[in-house]
Protein backbone atom coordinates (compact mmCIF):
# COMPACT_ATOMS: atom_id res chain seq x y z
CA UNK A 1 0.00 0.00 0.00
CA UNK A 2 1.33 3.43 -0.92
CA UNK A 3 2.44 5.49 2.10
CA UNK A 4 -0.01 8.36 1.53
CA UNK A 5 -2.91 5.89 1.26
CA UNK A 6 -1.91 4.19 4.52
CA UNK A 7 -1.54 7.58 6.17
CA UNK A 8 -4.95 8.60 4.84
CA UNK A 9 -6.61 5.55 6.39
CA UNK A 10 -4.83 6.24 9.68
CA UNK A 11 -6.17 9.80 9.71
CA UNK A 12 -9.62 8.49 8.77
CA UNK A 13 -9.52 6.34 11.89
CA UNK A 14 -8.43 9.41 13.84
CA UNK A 15 -11.59 11.17 12.61
CA UNK A 16 -13.87 8.26 13.56
CA UNK A 17 -12.57 7.55 17.07
CA UNK A 18 -14.02 10.76 18.65
CA UNK A 19 -17.52 9.67 17.56
CA UNK A 20 -17.69 7.34 20.55
CA UNK A 21 -18.05 10.50 22.63
CA UNK A 22 -20.60 12.03 20.22
CA UNK A 23 -23.55 9.62 20.12
CA UNK A 24 -25.78 12.39 18.78
CA UNK A 25 -23.81 12.56 15.54
CA UNK A 26 -24.05 8.81 15.04
CA UNK A 27 -27.76 8.96 15.86
CA UNK A 28 -28.19 11.55 13.11
CA UNK A 29 -26.67 9.21 10.53
CA UNK A 30 -28.97 6.44 11.74
CA UNK A 31 -32.20 8.42 11.93
CA UNK A 32 -31.99 10.35 8.65
CA UNK A 33 -32.77 7.39 6.34
CA UNK A 34 -35.38 6.03 8.77
CA UNK A 35 -37.19 9.38 8.85
CA UNK A 36 -37.12 9.59 5.06
CA UNK A 37 -38.74 6.17 4.80
CA UNK A 38 -41.46 7.24 7.22
CA UNK A 39 -42.08 10.49 5.33
CA UNK A 40 -42.21 9.13 1.81
CA UNK A 41 -43.90 5.81 2.56
CA UNK A 42 -46.37 6.64 5.32
CA UNK A 43 -46.93 10.39 5.55
CA UNK A 44 -47.16 10.85 1.77
CA UNK A 45 -49.45 7.85 1.56
CA UNK A 46 -47.48 5.95 -1.08
CA UNK A 47 -48.08 8.47 -3.87
CA UNK A 48 -45.21 6.87 -5.78
CA UNK A 49 -47.23 3.67 -6.09
CA UNK A 50 -50.78 4.94 -6.46
CA UNK A 51 -51.58 4.83 -2.76
CA UNK A 52 -50.25 1.32 -2.21
CA UNK A 53 -47.90 1.76 0.74
CA UNK A 54 -46.47 -1.75 0.37
CA UNK A 55 -45.41 -1.03 -3.20
CA UNK A 56 -44.27 2.44 -2.16
CA UNK A 57 -41.60 0.83 0.00
CA UNK A 58 -40.13 -0.86 -3.08
CA UNK A 59 -40.11 2.44 -4.98
CA UNK A 60 -38.99 4.75 -2.19
CA UNK A 61 -36.25 2.79 -0.42
CA UNK A 62 -33.79 2.98 -3.35
CA UNK A 63 -34.48 6.72 -3.41
CA UNK A 64 -33.69 6.93 0.30
CA UNK A 65 -30.38 5.15 -0.34
CA UNK A 66 -29.54 7.60 -3.13
CA UNK A 67 -30.46 10.58 -0.98
CA UNK A 68 -28.47 9.26 1.98
CA UNK A 69 -25.40 8.99 -0.25
CA UNK A 70 -25.72 12.59 -1.39
CA UNK A 71 -26.68 14.13 1.96
CA UNK A 72 -23.86 12.38 3.81
CA UNK A 73 -21.27 14.08 1.62
CA UNK A 74 -22.10 17.48 3.14
CA UNK A 75 -20.29 16.37 6.30
CA UNK A 76 -17.02 16.09 4.36
CA UNK A 77 -16.88 19.78 3.53
CA UNK A 78 -18.16 20.90 6.93
CA UNK A 79 -15.56 18.80 8.76
CA UNK A 80 -12.74 19.99 6.50
CA UNK A 81 -13.68 23.62 6.99
CA UNK A 82 -13.96 23.14 10.75
CA UNK A 83 -10.54 21.49 10.93
CA UNK A 84 -9.02 24.31 8.92
CA UNK A 85 -10.43 26.94 11.28
CA UNK A 86 -9.39 24.97 14.37
CA UNK A 87 -5.80 24.70 13.20
CA UNK A 88 -5.84 20.92 12.86
CA UNK A 89 -4.23 21.03 9.42
CA UNK A 90 -1.49 23.33 10.73
CA UNK A 91 -0.54 20.55 13.14
CA UNK A 92 -0.64 17.99 10.33
CA UNK A 93 1.93 20.04 8.42
CA UNK A 94 4.46 19.41 11.18
CA UNK A 95 4.09 15.63 10.81
CA UNK A 96 6.12 13.48 8.37
CA UNK A 97 3.09 12.58 6.27
CA UNK A 98 1.98 13.26 2.72
CA UNK A 99 0.23 16.59 2.34
CA UNK A 100 -2.71 14.85 0.65
CA UNK A 101 -3.20 12.31 3.47
CA UNK A 102 -5.48 14.51 5.67
CA UNK A 103 -7.74 15.25 2.71
CA UNK A 104 -7.97 11.57 1.79
CA UNK A 105 -8.56 10.63 5.43
CA UNK A 106 -11.50 13.01 5.73
CA UNK A 107 -13.20 11.55 2.64
CA UNK A 108 -12.64 7.94 3.77
CA UNK A 109 -13.98 8.65 7.27
CA UNK A 110 -17.21 10.13 5.93
CA UNK A 111 -17.67 7.27 3.47
CA UNK A 112 -17.42 4.87 6.41
CA UNK A 113 -20.28 6.69 8.11
CA UNK A 114 -22.23 6.58 4.85
CA UNK A 115 -21.93 2.78 4.87
CA UNK A 116 -23.50 2.77 8.34
CA UNK A 117 -26.34 4.98 7.11
CA UNK A 118 -27.01 2.80 4.05
CA UNK A 119 -26.95 -0.36 6.15
CA UNK A 120 -29.49 1.07 8.61
CA UNK A 121 -31.70 2.21 5.71
CA UNK A 122 -31.74 -1.33 4.32
CA UNK A 123 -32.60 -2.79 7.73
CA UNK A 124 -35.36 -0.22 8.21
CA UNK A 125 -36.70 -1.04 4.75
CA UNK A 126 -36.80 -4.75 5.56
CA UNK A 127 -38.65 -3.91 8.78
CA UNK A 128 -41.41 -2.14 6.82
CA UNK A 129 -41.73 -4.78 4.12
CA UNK A 130 -38.92 -4.22 1.60
CA UNK A 131 -37.40 -7.35 0.11
CA UNK A 132 -34.48 -7.62 -2.31
CA UNK A 133 -35.98 -9.29 -5.38
CA UNK A 134 -32.73 -10.03 -7.19
CA UNK A 135 -29.55 -11.54 -5.77
CA UNK A 136 -26.26 -10.83 -3.96
CA UNK A 137 -24.42 -9.84 -7.14
CA UNK A 138 -26.93 -7.12 -8.00
CA UNK A 139 -26.94 -6.00 -4.37
CA UNK A 140 -23.16 -5.61 -4.49
CA UNK A 141 -23.38 -3.64 -7.74
CA UNK A 142 -26.07 -1.36 -6.26
CA UNK A 143 -23.95 -0.64 -3.19
CA UNK A 144 -20.94 -0.05 -5.45
CA UNK A 145 -22.86 2.54 -7.46
CA UNK A 146 -23.95 4.32 -4.27
CA UNK A 147 -20.36 4.46 -3.04
CA UNK A 148 -19.09 5.59 -6.46
CA UNK A 149 -21.44 8.59 -6.50
CA UNK A 150 -20.71 9.29 -2.83
CA UNK A 151 -16.96 9.34 -3.48
CA UNK A 152 -17.39 11.68 -6.43
CA UNK A 153 -19.72 14.09 -4.64
CA UNK A 154 -17.53 13.99 -1.52
CA UNK A 155 -14.70 15.56 -3.50
CA UNK A 156 -17.09 18.30 -4.58
CA UNK A 157 -18.07 18.79 -0.95
CA UNK A 158 -14.38 18.90 0.00
CA UNK A 159 -13.85 21.63 -2.59
CA UNK A 160 -16.69 23.69 -1.12
CA UNK A 161 -15.31 23.17 2.37
CA UNK A 162 -11.87 24.38 1.31
CA UNK A 163 -13.09 27.56 -0.40
CA UNK A 164 -15.88 28.52 2.04
CA UNK A 165 -15.15 31.07 4.74
CA UNK A 166 -17.08 29.32 7.52
CA UNK A 167 -18.60 25.87 8.16
CA UNK A 168 -22.08 27.45 8.20
CA UNK A 169 -21.53 29.04 4.78
CA UNK A 170 -20.30 25.73 3.41
CA UNK A 171 -23.30 23.85 4.75
CA UNK A 172 -25.76 26.37 3.31
CA UNK A 173 -24.10 26.22 -0.11
CA UNK A 174 -23.96 22.43 -0.15
CA UNK A 175 -27.61 22.15 0.93
CA UNK A 176 -28.63 24.54 -1.85
CA UNK A 177 -26.96 22.15 -4.32
CA UNK A 178 -28.03 18.82 -2.81
CA UNK A 179 -31.73 19.62 -2.27
CA UNK A 180 -32.57 20.21 -5.97
CA UNK A 181 -30.66 17.03 -6.82
CA UNK A 182 -32.58 14.83 -4.39
CA UNK A 183 -36.05 16.37 -4.28
CA UNK A 184 -36.00 17.26 -7.98
CA UNK A 185 -35.38 13.67 -9.02
CA UNK A 186 -37.30 10.45 -9.51
CA UNK A 187 -35.94 9.15 -6.20
CA UNK A 188 -39.35 9.38 -4.52
CA UNK A 189 -41.89 10.19 -7.24
CA UNK A 190 -42.04 8.97 -10.85
CA UNK A 191 -41.15 11.36 -13.65
CA UNK A 192 -44.61 11.11 -15.21
CA UNK A 193 -46.26 12.53 -12.07
CA UNK A 194 -44.41 15.83 -12.43
CA UNK A 195 -45.10 18.88 -14.68
CA UNK A 196 -43.32 19.01 -18.03
CA UNK A 197 -40.65 21.54 -17.10
CA UNK A 198 -39.66 19.50 -14.05
CA UNK A 199 -39.64 16.26 -16.04
CA UNK A 200 -36.89 17.66 -18.27
CA UNK A 201 -34.67 18.29 -15.24
CA UNK A 202 -35.49 14.94 -13.64
CA UNK A 203 -34.45 13.04 -16.78
CA UNK A 204 -30.91 14.45 -16.70
CA UNK A 205 -30.57 14.60 -12.92
CA UNK A 206 -27.78 12.23 -11.72
CA UNK A 207 -29.82 11.44 -8.60
CA UNK A 208 -32.62 10.12 -10.83
CA UNK A 209 -30.24 7.80 -12.65
CA UNK A 210 -28.70 6.59 -9.38
CA UNK A 211 -32.11 5.92 -7.81
CA UNK A 212 -33.32 4.21 -11.00
CA UNK A 213 -30.23 2.00 -11.17
CA UNK A 214 -30.46 1.01 -7.50
CA UNK A 215 -34.20 0.36 -7.86
CA UNK A 216 -33.67 -1.90 -10.86
CA UNK A 217 -30.77 -3.73 -9.21
CA UNK A 218 -32.54 -4.37 -5.91
CA UNK A 219 -36.18 -4.80 -6.95
CA UNK A 220 -35.94 -6.03 -10.53
CA UNK A 221 -39.14 -5.99 -12.57
CA UNK A 222 -40.89 -3.71 -13.38
CA UNK A 223 -38.20 -1.18 -12.45
CA UNK A 224 -35.33 -2.60 -14.51
CA UNK A 225 -36.55 -1.46 -17.93
CA UNK A 226 -33.89 1.26 -18.09
CA UNK A 227 -31.36 -0.44 -15.83
CA UNK A 228 -28.50 -0.51 -18.34
CA UNK A 229 -28.75 3.16 -19.26
CA UNK A 230 -29.18 4.22 -15.61
CA UNK A 231 -26.04 2.32 -14.59
CA UNK A 232 -24.02 3.83 -17.45
CA UNK A 233 -25.27 7.35 -16.73
CA UNK A 234 -24.46 6.93 -13.03
CA UNK A 235 -20.93 5.74 -13.77
CA UNK A 236 -20.51 8.53 -16.29
CA UNK A 237 -21.61 11.18 -13.78
CA UNK A 238 -19.28 9.72 -11.14
CA UNK A 239 -16.31 9.74 -13.54
CA UNK A 240 -17.07 13.29 -14.68
CA UNK A 241 -17.36 14.62 -11.14
CA UNK A 242 -14.14 12.89 -10.08
CA UNK A 243 -12.30 14.29 -13.10
CA UNK A 244 -13.47 17.81 -12.21
CA UNK A 245 -13.52 17.88 -8.42
CA UNK A 246 -10.40 15.89 -7.46
CA UNK A 247 -7.87 18.22 -9.15
CA UNK A 248 -9.82 21.33 -8.09
CA UNK A 249 -10.01 20.15 -4.48
CA UNK A 250 -6.32 19.27 -4.51
CA UNK A 251 -5.43 22.69 -5.85
CA UNK A 252 -7.65 24.47 -3.29
CA UNK A 253 -6.15 22.33 -0.52
CA UNK A 254 -2.58 23.23 -1.49
CA UNK A 255 -3.45 26.93 -1.65
CA UNK A 256 -5.35 26.85 1.65
CA UNK A 257 -2.57 25.22 3.69
Secondary structure by P-SEA (a helix, b strand, c coil): ccaaaaaaaaaaaaaaccccccaaaaaaaaaaaaaaaaaaccccccccccccaaaaaaacaaaaaaaaaaaaaaaaaaaaaaaaaaaaaaaaaacccccaaaaaaaaaaaaaaaaaaaaaaaaaaaaacccccccaaaaaaaaaaaaaaaaaaaaaaaaaaaacccaaaaaaaaaaaaaaaaaacccccccccccaaaaaaaaacaaaaaaaaaaaaccccccccaaaaaaaaaaaaaaaaaaccaaaaaaaaaaac
